[in-house]
Structure formats: structure tokens, C-alpha cells
Amino acid sequence: MISKVKNKEAKIAVIGLGYVGLPIALEFARKASVIGFDININRVKLLNNNEDPSRELGGEAFEGCDISFTADPNDLSEANVFIIAVPTPIDEAKLPDLKPLLGATANVGKVLKKGDYVIFESTVYPGCTEDDCVPVLEKESGLEFVKDFKVGYSPERINPGDKTHTLQTVIKVVSGCDNESSEEIAELYEMVVTAGVHRAASIKVAEAAKIIENTQRDVNIALINELSIIFGRLGINTYEVLEAAGTKWNFLKFFPGLVGGHCIGVDPYYLTHKAKQVGYHAKIINSGRYVNDSMGFYLGKQTVKKIIAAGVNVMEARVLVLGATFKENVSDIRNSKVVDLIKEMESFAVHVEVMDPHADSDEVFENYGFHLINEAKGVYDAVVVAVNHHDYSNFTDDDFSKWLSPNGIVVDVKGIYRGKVKKFEYLSL
Ligand SMILES: NC(=O)c1ccc[n+]([C@@H]2O[C@H](COP(=O)([O-])OP(=O)(O)OC[C@H]3O[C@@H](n4cnc5c(N)ncnc54)[C@H](O)[C@@H]3O)[C@@H](O)[C@H]2O)c1
């Protein structure tokens, strides 16, 4: 199969062209013939104009690529290798929502032929590929798993907004359903991942490896968030404590903050769901999720307390929030915990205005029911720097003076201005 892909006798189809799928599709398209499929026709239109709808890649990323973009599932029949990179969100009860994944799998199943390969990249719980997706492939195709078609799993480690840890520069974990497929899939990814691949012992091992990478991060950040609540009560600055403790060789480098987005704040729920299915109620992971999910509300409340302590009538208070995205220097607003902070302050009748040069105001309105402002006007009682976008890193007292009343408050969620804010009351995690 790999030799056929290399000499363009066989095509690769990438299903789902978002943050994960598009970079993979374009990277393969430099070496092989690729079909990029997405159910969102508007995305496909933009892609056909060499525009990345996620605004991560520039026009140059499309140059020299052998790729055709389509929203027609029938076009998938020309491919022999299918890479599925669709979302794996959670529902309102925080349970895995496999609808996009199983929908994409069914579309692939309909065009699957003997000898084809299906590789899943979406983040899932251990067992999802073989127990949930393979039956759909068998049912839709009428073919037999392993004998007629092979399946693999290769989790994605890209980090939006990070130009250092990219698809090419980070070792990719790969797995297959037998030795042959494991080797073929490893060779396939070696075509595009300069850093090389790690051959996991099985599909379940590869699935578990991905889910614990993000779960480990979530739990560690939760510990630091909890410490920041304790230190807040003790009147100690968490960043100063971390700086001191960080001088020990084995102290782990994690910082407090809002854990949003569609990975770290979501993936642990896939693992706790699977754990429950096998009779174990995950305690540490669930506690970590609880702490991290509460931080936006905690910060909102702390800000309101400071406003009241400054002698301002909350009903007349105005707060400017800088940053609405789920992390720095990206446009992605999905599962942004800044929204919890805003809603908490609004629940006290505080008037909140939000600016973000990276986020799209219409998208924010569609998802959260408020628009972004382009320009801050008037005097605010607090400025909350919620996301450490590059644009905000050099603010000084003079910048804050343009927005704040003399007894105003700087809320520095990420501890960027520690030791620099002298004229105003200062609050950070
Ligand atoms: N974004 C990241 O940083 C990141 C990193 C590692 C892993 N992941 C995982 O990768 C997967 C994809 O995430 P993403 O961030 O690229 O999502 P995304 O929302 O950016 O993109 C997903 C794309 O899939 C399309 N889609 C949805 N259902 C489809 C279907 N049935 N058929 C075809 N296309 C469909 C959507 O229109 C969208 O364009 C998820 O499982 C995620 O957890 C994401």
C-alpha cells in the first residue's frame, strides 16, 4: 500500500479538515495524491481558495500540494487510505459524543474496498477504534476487519498557535491492527514526520497514550489551580511560590489558569467514561476536572469582591476583559473558560465589555450571545487580562491608566504583569 501511495497509484483521503486534518492533508499532499473531505461546504469553499478556515496556516501552505477538496462523500471512493480527523466532543452531560466520528466512519465504510486502510486520528478512549468504529466499517462495507481491510490509530499532538511543535517536529505515535499494518502505517507517517514515529504495541495502547497526555496535564494544572486558591486566601502570590519551588530539579513546571478548548478540558471525560464502563469511578481525574472547570467562576467572583472592596457600586461597575479565546495567540473560542468569568461577573449585574484581536465577534455572538467591542470607551473599574496574547505582553501602568479609574483593579489571570503594576490594585491567580 505504501509504495502505491508513494508513486501515486493509491490516494489518501483525509476526512475532517480542521486544526488537525488540514495540516496532515497538506503535508501528505506534498508527497502523495490527497483528497481532502469535510462535511462543511463553506470550509471546502475557503480551502479551494487556499484559505485555512481555522486561520492557522497561510496561503503558502497550499502551494505545491496535490490535493482536491470536496464535500461530496462519493469522491472518497477514489481513495485507498483514509485518515479520519473529525471532532470528538462531549455532550451537555460531559459524556463522549461520538456522532461526528461514527458519521465519518460510516461514510468511509460505504466506499471501503478490499485492501484499504483506515487510520483514526481523533482523540478517543482506549477501545473506541476497535469496539465502536470497526463494527460500523464492517456493517457499511460488508467487508471483514483485518482479512479485507486494516485499521490503525495515530493520535495527533499538534498544539495550535505553536510554531515549534508541529506535525513534522514531534514524534508521532502509530499503531495498526496487526504487524503488517503497523509497519505500513509507520512508513506512511515517516513520509511526513521528520522527527520519526513511535510504534505503539496496539491500537488501544496508542489511544490510551494520547488520552493520558492530556489527562496528566489537566490534573497537574488542577493541582496548581487549587494551590492558587489556597495561596489567594493566605495572601501569597502563586507565581512567586512557583518561581521559588521551580529551582528544585524535579519540581514540575505547571501554572494556574483557565483550562478551556477542545482537548485538555474534554479528553479526560473520555477516559473517566471508559473507566466507569469497566467499574471504576476515577477520583483524581474527576476532581481535577471539577477544580479546573470552576476557575472561571472563581476568578469572576474574586474580581467582583475587589470591585466592592474598592467602594464601587457593583450595579454601576464596568469591567473590560481582554482576551476571549481558549488560549493565547489563536482564534479558537471553543469551550473558552473566559466566558465563565464573564458570566459570573454579569450575574452580579456588572457591565462587562470584551475585546480580542484574534477572535471573530460574530462567532463569539453565535456561541456565547455577546459581541466583542473594537475599542474600549470610557472608564472601567477593572481590566481583566484573561489570555496572554502577544499583543498584551508589554502593557504597563500607563496603558492601564487609559482604561482604569484611579482606584481600578488589574486582574492578571496569567501573571504577566507581576511586579509591574504599581498604580493599581492587582489580582492574579
Ligand atoms: N486541535 C488540536 O489541537 C488537537 C490536537 C490533538 C488532537 N486533536 C483531536 O483531533 C480531532 C479533530 O480536532 P480538530 O481540532 O481538528 O477539530 P476541528 O473542529 O478543527 O475540525 C474538525 C473538522 O471535521 C469536520 N467534520 C465534522 N464531522 C465530520 C464528518 N462526519 N465528516 C467529515 N468531516 C467532519 C468539521 O466540519 C471540521 O472542519 C479531535 O478528536 C481532537 O480532540 C485536536
The ligand as an SDF file (V2000), in Angstrom:
LIG
                    3D

 44 48  0  0  0  0  0  0  0  0999 V2000
   -6.9230   20.9430   17.7160 N   0  0  0  0  0  0  0  0  0  0  0  0
   -5.9770   20.3580   18.4160 C   0  0  0  0  0  0  0  0  0  0  0  0
   -5.0830   20.9950   18.9450 O   0  0  0  0  0  0  0  0  0  0  0  0
   -5.9480   18.8710   18.5710 C   0  0  0  0  0  0  0  0  0  0  0  0
   -4.7500   18.2860   18.9720 C   0  0  0  0  0  0  0  0  0  0  0  0
   -4.6990   16.9190   19.1120 C   0  0  0  0  0  0  0  0  0  0  0  0
   -5.8340   16.1590   18.8520 C   0  0  0  0  0  0  0  0  0  0  0  0
   -6.9900   16.7470   18.4790 N   0  0  0  0  0  0  0  0  0  0  0  0
   -8.1420   15.8920   18.1860 C   0  0  0  0  0  0  0  0  0  0  0  0
   -8.2950   15.8210   16.7820 O   0  0  0  0  0  0  0  0  0  0  0  0
   -9.6770   15.6950   16.4250 C   0  0  0  0  0  0  0  0  0  0  0  0
  -10.0690   16.8200   15.4840 C   0  0  0  0  0  0  0  0  0  0  0  0
   -9.9200   18.0430   16.1600 O   0  0  0  0  0  0  0  0  0  0  0  0
   -9.8130   19.4410   15.4220 P   0  0  0  0  0  0  0  0  0  0  0  0
   -9.3220   20.4160   16.4280 O   0  0  0  0  0  0  0  0  0  0  0  0
   -9.0830   19.2930   14.1320 O   0  0  0  0  0  0  0  0  0  0  0  0
  -11.3430   19.7210   15.1110 O   0  0  0  0  0  0  0  0  0  0  0  0
  -11.9360   20.8810   14.1720 P   0  0  0  0  0  0  0  0  0  0  0  0
  -13.2800   21.1890   14.7160 O   0  0  0  0  0  0  0  0  0  0  0  0
  -10.9430   21.9560   13.9900 O   0  0  0  0  0  0  0  0  0  0  0  0
  -12.0890   20.1900   12.7630 O   0  0  0  0  0  0  0  0  0  0  0  0
  -12.8900   19.0940   12.5320 C   0  0  0  0  0  0  0  0  0  0  0  0
  -13.4150   19.1690   11.1110 C   0  0  0  0  0  0  0  0  0  0  0  0
  -14.1710   17.9760   10.9070 O   0  0  0  0  0  0  0  0  0  0  0  0
  -15.3230   18.3160   10.1550 C   0  0  0  0  0  0  0  0  0  0  0  0
  -16.3130   17.2660   10.3730 N   0  0  0  0  0  0  0  0  0  0  0  0
  -17.1550   17.0880   11.4160 C   0  0  0  0  0  0  0  0  0  0  0  0
  -17.8810   15.9620   11.2360 N   0  0  0  0  0  0  0  0  0  0  0  0
  -17.4750   15.4240   10.0670 C   0  0  0  0  0  0  0  0  0  0  0  0
  -17.8450   14.2770    9.3300 C   0  0  0  0  0  0  0  0  0  0  0  0
  -18.7710   13.4370    9.7910 N   0  0  0  0  0  0  0  0  0  0  0  0
  -17.2310   14.0470    8.1490 N   0  0  0  0  0  0  0  0  0  0  0  0
  -16.2770   14.9010    7.6820 C   0  0  0  0  0  0  0  0  0  0  0  0
  -15.8880   15.9990    8.3270 N   0  0  0  0  0  0  0  0  0  0  0  0
  -16.4790   16.2570    9.5060 C   0  0  0  0  0  0  0  0  0  0  0  0
  -15.7160   19.6780   10.6570 C   0  0  0  0  0  0  0  0  0  0  0  0
  -16.5060   20.3640    9.6990 O   0  0  0  0  0  0  0  0  0  0  0  0
  -14.3580   20.3450   10.8710 C   0  0  0  0  0  0  0  0  0  0  0  0
  -13.9270   21.0210    9.7170 O   0  0  0  0  0  0  0  0  0  0  0  0
  -10.4320   15.6950   17.7460 C   0  0  0  0  0  0  0  0  0  0  0  0
  -10.6110   14.3770   18.1870 O   0  0  0  0  0  0  0  0  0  0  0  0
   -9.4790   16.4120   18.6940 C   0  0  0  0  0  0  0  0  0  0  0  0
   -9.6860   16.0410   20.0390 O   0  0  0  0  0  0  0  0  0  0  0  0
   -7.0540   18.0940   18.3100 C   0  0  0  0  0  0  0  0  0  0  0  0
  1  2  1  0
  2  3  2  0
  2  4  1  0
  4  5  1  0
  4 44  2  0
  5  6  2  0
  6  7  1  0
  7  8  2  0
  8  9  1  0
  8 44  1  0
  9 10  1  0
  9 42  1  0
 10 11  1  0
 11 12  1  0
 11 40  1  0
 12 13  1  0
 13 14  1  0
 14 15  2  0
 14 16  1  0
 14 17  1  0
 17 18  1  0
 18 19  2  0
 18 20  1  0
 18 21  1  0
 21 22  1  0
 22 23  1  0
 23 24  1  0
 23 38  1  0
 24 25  1  0
 25 26  1  0
 25 36  1  0
 26 27  1  0
 26 35  1  0
 27 28  2  0
 28 29  1  0
 29 30  1  0
 29 35  2  0
 30 31  1  0
 30 32  2  0
 32 33  1  0
 33 34  2  0
 34 35  1  0
 36 37  1  0
 36 38  1  0
 38 39  1  0
 40 41  1  0
 40 42  1  0
 42 43  1  0
M  CHG  2   8   1  16  -1
M  END
$$$$
